[in-house]
Amino acid sequence: MGVPLSLRQLWVIYKRIAIAQGAGARELAIAQAAFYDGARGVLKVLSYMAEHGDYDELHQTIARHGRQIRKIEARRPPERRRSRIH
């Protein structure tokens, strides 16, 4: 299992895809708001499930979305090497 992605890292991947598709500044702003609103909604649902003891469904939901995140990770371009000057 690789390093887990943060919401910020997922947004950066999503933004790169949007830019590659020709999205302008306005479209990126709208996409960013929608991305984070969607993420907030997902976290609220998962929190609700945990608070109400729906642990089986919670784990199934996380596993289902984990597969989607792994697909996104697979499409991520390799990270650039950063040289350090000492």
C-alpha positions as a LaTeX table, in Angstrom:
\begin{tabular}{lrrr}
\hline
Residue & $x$ (\AA) & $y$ (\AA) & $z$ (\AA) \\
\hline
Met1 & 0.00 & 0.00 & 0.00 \\
Gly2 & 1.35 & 3.41 & $-0.96$ \\
Val3 & 1.33 & 6.68 & 0.83 \\
Pro4 & $-2.24$ & 7.88 & 1.37 \\
Leu5 & $-3.27$ & 10.96 & $-0.59$ \\
Ser6 & $-4.54$ & 14.03 & 1.17 \\
Leu7 & $-7.51$ & 15.99 & $-0.15$ \\
Arg8 & $-5.04$ & 18.66 & $-1.26$ \\
Gln9 & $-3.04$ & 16.13 & $-3.29$ \\
Leu10 & $-6.23$ & 14.77 & $-4.86$ \\
Trp11 & $-7.26$ & 18.31 & $-5.79$ \\
Val12 & $-3.88$ & 18.94 & $-7.44$ \\
Ile13 & $-4.29$ & 15.80 & $-9.56$ \\
Tyr14 & $-7.84$ & 16.81 & $-10.46$ \\
Lys15 & $-6.68$ & 20.36 & $-11.30$ \\
Arg16 & $-3.94$ & 19.06 & $-13.60$ \\
Ile17 & $-6.52$ & 17.05 & $-15.50$ \\
Ala18 & $-8.83$ & 20.07 & $-15.76$ \\
Ile19 & $-6.00$ & 22.28 & $-17.03$ \\
Ala20 & $-5.02$ & 19.65 & $-19.58$ \\
Gln21 & $-8.62$ & 19.72 & $-20.81$ \\
Gly22 & $-8.40$ & 23.49 & $-21.30$ \\
Ala23 & $-10.23$ & 24.79 & $-18.22$ \\
Gly24 & $-9.83$ & 28.50 & $-17.57$ \\
Ala25 & $-9.45$ & 30.29 & $-14.25$ \\
Arg26 & $-13.21$ & 30.62 & $-13.74$ \\
Glu27 & $-13.83$ & 26.94 & $-14.43$ \\
Leu28 & $-10.99$ & 25.98 & $-12.06$ \\
Ala29 & $-12.46$ & 28.12 & $-9.27$ \\
Ile30 & $-15.87$ & 26.49 & $-9.74$ \\
Ala31 & $-14.31$ & 23.02 & $-9.91$ \\
Gln32 & $-12.30$ & 23.63 & $-6.74$ \\
Ala33 & $-15.37$ & 24.74 & $-4.80$ \\
Ala34 & $-17.31$ & 21.72 & $-6.05$ \\
Phe35 & $-14.42$ & 19.36 & $-5.25$ \\
Tyr36 & $-14.07$ & 20.50 & $-1.65$ \\
Asp37 & $-17.85$ & 20.68 & $-1.10$ \\
Gly38 & $-18.10$ & 17.11 & $-2.36$ \\
Ala39 & $-15.27$ & 15.98 & $-0.10$ \\
Arg40 & $-16.89$ & 17.70 & 2.88 \\
Gly41 & $-20.17$ & 15.92 & 2.10 \\
Val42 & $-18.47$ & 12.53 & 1.90 \\
Leu43 & $-16.71$ & 13.08 & 5.22 \\
Lys44 & $-20.01$ & 14.09 & 6.86 \\
Val45 & $-21.68$ & 10.90 & 5.61 \\
Leu46 & $-18.80$ & 8.73 & 6.86 \\
Ser47 & $-18.88$ & 10.52 & 10.21 \\
Tyr48 & $-22.65$ & 9.96 & 10.48 \\
Met49 & $-22.22$ & 6.26 & 9.71 \\
Ala50 & $-19.53$ & 5.92 & 12.39 \\
Glu51 & $-21.59$ & 7.79 & 14.99 \\
His52 & $-24.60$ & 5.53 & 14.37 \\
Gly53 & $-22.66$ & 2.27 & 14.46 \\
Asp54 & $-22.99$ & 1.34 & 10.77 \\
Tyr55 & $-19.45$ & 0.01 & 10.79 \\
Asp56 & $-19.95$ & $-2.74$ & 8.19 \\
Glu57 & $-21.39$ & $-0.31$ & 5.67 \\
Leu58 & $-18.76$ & 2.27 & 6.62 \\
His59 & $-15.94$ & $-0.17$ & 5.87 \\
Gln60 & $-17.57$ & $-1.23$ & 2.60 \\
Thr61 & $-17.94$ & 2.41 & 1.53 \\
Ile62 & $-14.32$ & 3.19 & 2.37 \\
Ala63 & $-13.13$ & 0.10 & 0.48 \\
Arg64 & $-15.26$ & 1.02 & $-2.53$ \\
His65 & $-13.89$ & 4.56 & $-2.65$ \\
Gly66 & $-10.39$ & 3.31 & $-1.89$ \\
Arg67 & $-10.44$ & 1.45 & $-5.20$ \\
Gln68 & $-11.35$ & 4.67 & $-6.99$ \\
Ile69 & $-8.57$ & 6.57 & $-5.23$ \\
Arg70 & $-6.04$ & 3.90 & $-6.21$ \\
Lys71 & $-7.13$ & 4.32 & $-9.84$ \\
Ile72 & $-6.53$ & 8.07 & $-9.57$ \\
Glu73 & $-3.13$ & 7.45 & $-7.97$ \\
Ala74 & $-2.17$ & 5.16 & $-10.85$ \\
Arg75 & $-2.80$ & 7.99 & $-13.32$ \\
Arg76 & $-0.74$ & 10.50 & $-11.34$ \\
Pro77 & 2.37 & 11.69 & $-13.19$ \\
Pro78 & 5.67 & 10.79 & $-11.54$ \\
Glu79 & 6.91 & 13.33 & $-9.05$ \\
Arg80 & 9.72 & 15.59 & $-10.12$ \\
Arg81 & 13.04 & 15.23 & $-8.42$ \\
Arg82 & 14.05 & 18.32 & $-6.56$ \\
Ser83 & 17.73 & 19.03 & $-6.36$ \\
Arg84 & 19.02 & 20.51 & $-3.18$ \\
Ile85 & 21.88 & 22.91 & $-3.14$ \\
His86 & 24.08 & 22.53 & $-0.09$ \\
\hline
\end{tabular}
